[in-house]
Amino acid sequence: MNYLKFILIILLCSVQLLRAQTPQELRAMLPELTGWTISDKIEIFDEENLFDRINGAAPLFIENNFKEMTSLEYILSDDDYITIQAYRHATPEDAFGMYASERSAELKHFAIGGEAQGDDASMFFFAGNIYIKMWGRATRDVSSFLQEIAEKFAKNIDSKADYPVLVSVFPRDNKVEFSETYTTSSYIGHQFLKGVYTAKYNENGKAYQLFLIDAKTKEGAKDILNKYFTFTKQPLDYQEGKLEIKDRYNGDIPAIWKGQYIIGIFSENGDKINSADIILDDCLKKLPNI
């Protein structure tokens, strides 16, 4: 992907996000649902009072640059209603990261928004910088209603919703399906590893994570690596290209540094990944602005 195309994608995404910046706009984006009424009641929660609604889960949302949560509702009767919580985050990456952190292996996946999952009584998805959580409280099956709302609501928020662009850098071979994540801070226990894209892999019984950091500038990437190599007590005379980080807590991490990007392979079991160089080279070729 060339640099101009990459910038164009970012600009298009930014235009889409301008459509969903207020609770009132979000309510207006809710689709009409036959037999159901969209409640006029809009509840808004910010960093100060989010604890009042979701209690112990609030810190993780705030860590993922949460801005506000808008609570909306469809009503059929006193006993039949659908609750929607729309979490607005600072960036699409943050919304994706929050969604990914709450994935459940027990839920079914749907091609809605950037990614969605749910069951007969719930639906969760992200689109643009919004993470949506929906629940049905009803005396009847509401799964079809949840899916209809999600499909139309996602398109109204961002008709081209998808994973963050950099997720496409991860190779498909041996990748565990629906394992992509985005971590805002403290990846593998290090506070200086922030804004980290990851995906899980399983190659011949060896499980590992491929991670990617966009430090925005070459100097930013070098600053991260300086902190990492200072932690590992390795010399700071490294150069761009292939690196091996000897992390005493996380094992040897093969990595590559190019411009603003750092790509690495982390194995929780300390397995040596024989194809590490091939994997890193493959990712490097797909990076924008290289």
C-alpha positions, 0 to 999 in steps of 0.5 A: 500500500503506498503512502498516498493511498494510506493517507486517503483511507485515514481521511475517509475514515475521519469523515465517517467518524464526524457523523457519530460524535454526539449522543443525539446523533447516535440516537438518530442513527438507530433504525426504525424497528417494526413494532418497537419504539425508540425511547426518548430517554438518553442516558450519558456517562463519562469518566466521572460516572461510568462506574455507576453503570458498569462498576468494575469494568470501567477502568478498562474502558477508560484505559482504552481512551473512552470518552462517553457512553450513551445508553439508548433503548427500544421498547415493545412493552414493559417486559420487552425491551432492548438496551444499547450501550454506545461507547465512544472512544478517541480513535477507531483503534481504541474502539476495536481494542476494547471490543477485542478485549471482551471477545468471548469464545462462547459467542457466534461471530457475524459480518457486521461492522468491523467485527461482531459477535452475539447470541440469542439475547445479545450483540456486540460490534465496533464501527468507527470509533464506537463500540456497541453493546446490545442486550434484549430483555424480553419474553420472546426471541429477539435475536433477529431484532438484535441482528437487524438493529446491529446491521443497520446501526453499524452502517449508519455509524460507518458504512465502511467499518473494518479492522484498523488498517495495520491489522492487514499486515498480519499474515493469514497463514497459521493465524488464529481466527478472531484473535487480533487485538489492540493494546493501548498500554503495558503490552507483556508487562512493559509500560513503554510498549503502547499502541500495540497490534497483536494476533495469535498464531499456532504453527506446528503446535507452537503458539505465539503472538505477532505484534506490531507497534506504530510509533508514528516516527522513526525517533519514536520507535528508537525511543521505545527500543532504547527503553526496551534495550535499557531494560534488557541491559543490551547495548544501545548501538543497534541499527534498523533491521533484524533485532533480538530482544533478550527479555528476562521475563518474556524470553528471546523476542525476534524483532525487526525495526523499520522507520516508525514500525517495530514488529516482533514475535512473542512466545509465552512458552518460550518456543523458538519459532523457526520461521520468524525471519520469514514472518517478519519479512512478510509483515515488513513488505505490507507496511504502509509508508515503507 
